[in-house]
């Protein structure tokens, strides 16, 4: 749904634009859930194999396809548009900066996440929850307060608290924890509210 409604980013007032906005708002959660599932499924990798084996497996199924398809599209776009590529140095720059295919942006987040998992997996459950709370405060709460009250809180950022790592940790915490009925209802209500806010 997300890949078929990119019209949402080209603002106009047509019915198809409104439909794209609604569909984007309804399905944008899929991106976050993708990273949550990565955390839920990878955080306890030590029960199966060591760090080097984990990294080899993850990188083999992510880095190799990413590199191959990036090179393929680089060549494909170069054939379609002679001005797409100016030099071999430009080709290397495009590949290293993940600028060949815009929709491949998630590889630039997923690959570093895999390198972080062996470190954050060693944190206790409480420390994982603490990390998630810090990420929420640093990346959502402080900017929200700053935007509405103009307090200039930029100096209170926490550079080591990455949102993608926190989302993966949250996925693990939700997967391995027990969620009581009241909390599930709150999560569902929060999801409905965020969907409406995203569309708005």
C-alpha positions in Angstrom: 0.0 0.0 0.0 2.8 2.4 0.9 4.7 1.8 -2.4 1.6 2.3 -4.5 0.6 5.6 -2.8 3.7 7.7 -3.3 1.4 10.4 -4.7 0.8 11.4 -1.1 4.2 13.3 -1.2 3.1 15.3 -4.2 0.7 17.7 -2.6 -2.4 18.7 -4.5 -6.1 18.6 -3.8 -7.3 15.8 -6.1 -9.4 12.9 -4.8 -6.5 10.5 -5.6 -4.2 12.6 -3.4 -6.6 12.4 -0.5 -6.9 8.7 -1.0 -3.1 8.3 -1.0 -2.9 10.4 2.2 -5.5 8.2 3.9 -3.8 4.9 2.8 -0.4 6.2 3.8 -1.7 7.1 7.2 -3.4 3.7 7.6 -0.3 1.7 6.6 2.7 3.7 7.6 3.1 1.6 10.7 4.4 -1.3 8.6 7.8 0.5 8.4 8.1 0.6 12.2 6.9 -3.0 12.6 9.5 -4.2 10.2 12.2 -2.9 12.5 10.3 -4.1 15.6 10.2 -7.6 14.1 14.0 -7.4 13.5 14.5 -6.8 17.2 12.0 -9.4 18.2 13.6 -12.1 16.1 17.3 -11.2 16.4 17.8 -10.0 20.0 18.3 -13.5 21.5 20.6 -14.8 18.7 23.1 -16.0 21.2 20.9 -19.0 22.0 21.6 -20.3 18.5 25.1 -19.0 17.5 27.9 -16.5 18.3 28.3 -12.9 17.2 30.4 -13.6 14.1 27.9 -16.2 12.9 25.0 -13.8 13.6 26.7 -11.0 11.6 27.6 -13.3 8.7 24.0 -14.6 8.4 22.4 -11.1 8.7 24.9 -9.4 6.3 24.6 -12.3 3.8 20.8 -11.9 3.5 20.9 -8.1 3.6 24.2 -6.6 2.3 24.7 -8.9 -0.7 21.1 -8.3 -2.2 21.4 -4.6 -1.4 24.7 -4.3 -3.2 23.7 -6.4 -6.2 20.4 -4.6 -6.7 22.0 -1.2 -6.2 24.6 -2.0 -8.9 21.9 -3.4 -11.1 19.7 -0.2 -10.8 22.8 2.0 -11.2 23.5 0.3 -14.6 19.8 0.2 -15.5 19.3 4.0 -14.8 22.6 4.8 -16.6 21.3 3.0 -19.7 17.9 4.8 -19.6 19.4 8.2 -18.9 22.9 9.0 -20.2 23.1 12.0 -17.8 22.4 9.9 -14.7 26.0 9.0 -14.1 28.8 11.5 -14.6 31.9 9.5 -13.7 33.1 6.3 -12.0 33.7 8.4 -8.8 30.0 9.5 -9.0 29.0 5.8 -9.2 30.9 4.9 -6.1 29.5 8.0 -4.2 25.9 7.0 -5.2 26.5 3.4 -4.1 28.2 4.3 -0.8 25.6 6.9 0.1 22.6 4.7 -0.9 21.4 7.3 -3.4 20.7 4.9 -6.4 17.2 3.9 -5.4 15.3 6.1 -2.9 13.1 3.2 -1.6 16.3 1.4 -0.5 16.6 3.9 2.4 15.8 1.3 5.0 19.1 -0.6 4.2 21.0 2.4 5.6 19.1 1.8 8.9 18.9 -2.0 8.9 22.6 -2.7 8.3 23.8 -0.5 11.2 21.0 -2.0 13.4 22.5 -5.5 12.9 25.9 -4.2 14.0 24.3 -2.8 17.2 22.2 -5.8 18.1 25.1 -7.8 19.6 25.8 -4.8 22.0 22.2 -3.9 23.0 21.3 -7.6 23.3 23.6 -7.8 26.4 21.5 -5.2 28.2 19.2 -6.4 30.9 15.4 -6.2 30.3 15.2 -3.1 32.5 18.1 -1.4 30.7 16.4 -2.2 27.3 13.2 -0.5 28.6 15.3 2.4 29.9 16.9 2.8 26.4 13.5 2.8 24.8 12.2 5.5 27.2 15.3 7.6 26.6 14.8 7.4 22.9 11.2 8.5 23.2 12.2 11.5 25.4 15.1 12.5 23.2 13.6 12.0 19.8 9.9 12.7 20.3 9.1 14.4 23.6 11.9 17.1 23.5 11.4 18.0 19.9 7.6 18.2 20.5 8.0 20.5 23.5 10.6 22.5 21.5 8.3 22.9 18.5 5.3 24.2 20.5 7.0 26.2 23.2 10.3 27.3 21.4 12.5 26.5 24.4 15.6 25.7 22.2 16.3 22.3 23.8 18.6 21.1 21.1 21.4 20.8 23.7 19.5 18.0 25.5 19.8 15.5 22.6 21.2 12.1 23.4 23.3 11.1 20.3 23.8 7.5 21.4 20.1 6.8 21.7 19.1 5.8 18.2 15.4 5.6 17.3 15.8 2.5 15.1 17.7 0.6 17.8 15.0 1.7 20.3 12.2 0.4 18.0 14.0 -2.9 17.6 14.3 -3.1 21.4 10.7 -2.3 21.8 9.8 -5.1 19.4 11.8 -7.5 21.5 10.2 -6.2 24.8 6.7 -6.6 23.4 7.5 -10.0 21.9 8.9 -11.5 25.1 6.7 -9.7 27.7 3.2 -10.1 28.8 0.8 -7.4 27.8 -2.3 -7.1 30.0 -5.7 -6.5 28.5 -5.9 -2.8 29.6 -2.5 -2.1 28.2 -3.4 -3.8 24.9 -6.6 -1.6 24.7 -4.4 1.5 25.3 -2.0 0.4 22.6 -4.9 -0.1 20.1 -6.4 3.3 21.1 -2.9 4.9 20.7 -2.6 3.3 17.2 -6.0 4.6 16.2 -5.1 8.1 17.5 -1.8 8.0 15.7 -3.4 6.9 12.4 -5.9 9.8 12.5 -3.0 12.2 13.5 -0.9 10.9 10.6 -3.7 11.4 8.1 -4.4 14.9 9.5 
